[in-house]
Amino acid sequence: MIGFFNATYTDRMTQAWADADADGDGRLNLEEFRTWTATMDAIAAEEGDWREEGDHTEQVYNIMNSFSEGNGFKMIEFMMLTAYW
């Protein structure tokens, strides 16, 4: 099972974020977030981790984006908001 305190998982998550950030601004817009989420879903499936059924990407994006200035959000903002999720 994967988790936030697993260094390998964190490295993979960080790399997936960088790979999804097509414009290189450090923030993920909706399309970039869709790419990142798909990668994270694939990693979770590979590790045998549970994922919620259905596509909630846009809903999650809208929640995260509402706490960030401008369009999109940084990984640290995502981590801060999902730490207790």
N, C-alpha and C positions, 0 to 999 in steps of 0.2 A: 504494500500500500504506500502511496506517495503522500507527502505532506510538506507544509511550508518550511519546516526545519530540516528537511533532507537536502543536503548541499547539492546533490546531483539533480534533484527536481528543481531547485532554485536556479541552478545554472541553465537547465533546459528551458525553464520559464523565461528567464532573462534573454536567452538567445532567440526564443520564439518571438518575444516582444520586439527585439531589434530587427528580426527578419520581416515581421509584419509591418513595421514602421516605414512604409514605402517612401514617404517624403522626407524621412530622416530628421523630423523635428522633435523626436522624443515623446511625442503625444500620439495616441491612437485615435483617429477619427472612426466613424462607424464602420466603414469598409475594412479598414486596417484591424479594427477590433474583431470583426467577423473572421478575418484570417487568423488572428491570434487565438480566438476561441476554438476554431476548428483544429488548430495544432494542439492546443491543450486538451481537447476532447480525445484526440488520437493518442496523446501521451497517456492520458488516464485509462483509455481502453487497453493500451499496451501493458500498463501496470496492474490491470484488473481492478481499478478504482471505480467507485460508483459515480455516475453522472446522472443528473436529473433528465428525465425524458422531455422531448419537445425542444423547440428552438426559442430560447428566451434572450437571445443575444441583444436584440434591439431594446428590450425592456431594461436589461442590466446596463447597457450603454447609456440609456437615458438617465438612469439613476446616477451612475458615476459622473456623467457629464454635467449633471445639475450641481455638483459640488466643486467643479473645476472652472477656472476662468477661461473663457473662449470656447472654441470647438475642440473637443477631444480632451484627453487627460493623460498624465504621466503615470508610469508604473508605480512610483512611490504613492501617488494619490490612490491608485487602485488598491495597493496593499494596505494602506491605512484604512480605507473604507471597508475592505473585506476581511480584516483581521478577526472580527468577531462574528462574521456572517455565518 
